[in-house]
């Protein structure tokens, strides 16, 4: 009877050992695959492009030039507007004394001055005007340089996706500050690397 008991007990031990080995293998596979999934998860970061352009000396210099140009053109536009206003007020004072032909002639001159001001505004400040063209020609190379540095930082930090988070464009709704690479990009730009 003792022998049968021992055999039965040994069989139970074998089943328990096989079960433990099976569970151990499953756990090892689970841990290994979880580690691989975690290792393969994309690394994400973000920058604030507005801050980068505000602190990058080349961009600051380009913006100063654009502001100066815009102020100069705005001053010219204001001068044209004041001239038109002054001539209109003079016309209103003289109008009762003018003959019909003179009234028509001066009205045409006022309309021509007004259209000249409008045309000047369009040439300088419209979406396809001189200021837009100058902005593009001055800032495009700077933006390309910034993009290259962002790409370099992303590759060095092994970041698969880099988002932009600034006041004008909200692509990223939340980001932990430890994933903000803005200052690293600014530093690289300022050092010229």
ABEGO torsion letter per residue (X at the ends): XAAAAAAAAAAAAAAAAAAAAAAAAAAAAAAAAAAAAAAABBBBBBBBAAAAAAABAAAAAAAAAAAAAAAAAAAAAAAAAAAAAAAAAAAAAAAAABBAAAAAAAAAAAAAAAAAAAAAAAAAABAABAAAAAAAAAAAAAAAAAAAAAAAAAAAAGBABBBBBBAABBABABBBAAABAAAAAAAAAAAGX
